Amino acid sequence: MTDWLIACTVGFGTGILSAFGIGGGTLLLLVMTLFLGVEGPVARCINLLYFLPTALGSLHQHKKNGYLNKTAIVSAIPFGIVLAVAGAVAAAWIDTTLLRKAFGLYLLWAGISVLLPSKKEKPSDNA
């Protein structure tokens, strides 16, 4: 009876975290699969649908605050479309075990890079 309330609360909370750039979609996937009993493929589809309004809201706010570089956006769109199609076609042909291992290595690299100290830029002499 309260499953919808839990799902709405989790969606709202992960939406707030997404707004702060924390990765609410990843948290949403974990909650759905580990705690709400949603199967992996269904959870991934829900996560993709969840991303659309979140991304549109972020895009609106970034435009409002003047953070969008229109030249970069226009030049990135054709490459993004071509590479998205190429990635979808490649994912259909490549063994899923290999894709899982590659994604696992990527996640491991991303996690380690967050833990390592970053190089700070030297102050400019033009100041």
C-alpha positions in Angstrom: 0.0 0.0 0.0 2.8 2.4 0.8 5.1 1.2 -2.1 4.1 4.2 -4.2 4.9 6.6 -1.3 8.4 5.0 -0.9 9.0 5.2 -4.7 7.9 8.9 -4.8 10.1 9.8 -1.9 13.1 8.1 -3.4 12.4 9.7 -6.7 12.1 13.1 -5.1 15.3 12.6 -3.0 17.4 11.4 -5.9 16.1 14.3 -8.0 17.3 16.8 -5.3 20.7 15.0 -5.3 20.9 15.1 -9.1 20.4 18.9 -8.9 23.5 19.1 -6.8 25.4 16.9 -9.3 25.7 13.9 -7.0 24.4 11.3 -9.4 20.9 10.7 -8.3 20.2 8.4 -11.2 22.9 6.0 -10.0 21.3 6.1 -6.5 17.9 5.6 -8.0 19.1 2.5 -9.8 20.5 1.1 -6.6 17.4 1.8 -4.5 15.1 0.3 -7.2 17.1 -2.9 -7.6 18.3 -3.5 -4.1 15.4 -2.3 -2.0 12.3 -2.1 -4.1 12.7 -5.4 -6.0 12.6 -3.9 -9.5 14.4 -6.0 -12.1 17.6 -4.6 -13.7 16.3 -4.0 -17.2 13.1 -2.3 -15.9 15.1 -0.2 -13.5 17.4 1.0 -16.3 14.4 2.0 -18.4 12.8 3.9 -15.5 16.2 5.6 -14.9 16.3 6.7 -18.5 12.8 8.1 -18.4 13.6 9.7 -15.0 16.7 11.4 -16.6 14.7 13.4 -19.2 12.8 15.8 -17.0 15.8 16.1 -14.7 18.0 17.0 -17.6 15.5 19.4 -19.0 15.2 21.2 -15.7 19.0 21.4 -15.4 19.2 22.7 -19.0 16.6 25.4 -18.2 18.5 26.6 -15.1 21.8 26.6 -16.9 20.4 28.7 -19.7 18.8 31.1 -17.3 22.1 31.5 -15.4 24.1 32.0 -18.7 26.2 28.8 -18.3 25.5 27.4 -21.8 28.2 27.8 -24.6 26.0 27.7 -27.7 28.9 27.3 -30.1 30.1 24.2 -28.2 26.5 22.8 -28.0 25.9 23.3 -31.8 29.3 21.6 -32.7 28.7 18.7 -30.2 25.2 17.7 -31.4 26.2 16.0 -34.7 29.0 14.1 -33.1 26.8 13.1 -30.2 24.1 11.7 -32.5 26.6 9.8 -34.7 28.5 8.4 -31.7 25.2 7.5 -29.8 24.1 5.5 -32.8 27.5 3.9 -33.2 27.5 3.0 -29.5 24.1 1.4 -29.8 25.1 -0.6 -32.8 28.3 -1.7 -31.2 26.5 -2.7 -28.0 24.2 -4.9 -30.0 27.2 -6.8 -31.5 29.6 -6.9 -28.6 29.3 -9.7 -26.0 27.6 -8.4 -22.9 30.2 -10.0 -20.6 32.9 -7.9 -22.3 30.8 -4.8 -22.0 30.2 -5.5 -18.3 33.9 -5.9 -17.7 34.7 -2.7 -19.6 32.1 -0.8 -17.6 33.4 -2.3 -14.3 36.9 -1.1 -15.2 35.6 2.3 -16.1 33.7 2.6 -12.7 36.9 1.4 -10.9 39.0 4.1 -12.7 36.3 6.8 -12.0 36.2 5.8 -8.3 40.0 5.9 -7.9 40.3 9.2 -9.8 37.9 10.8 -7.3 40.1 9.6 -4.4 43.3 10.8 -5.9 44.4 14.4 -5.3 43.9 16.7 -8.3 46.6 18.9 -9.8 45.8 22.5 -9.0 46.3 25.1 -11.7 49.0 27.7 -11.2 47.8 31.2 -10.8 48.0 33.2 -14.0 50.6 36.1 -14.3 47.9 38.1 -16.1 46.0 39.0 -13.0 
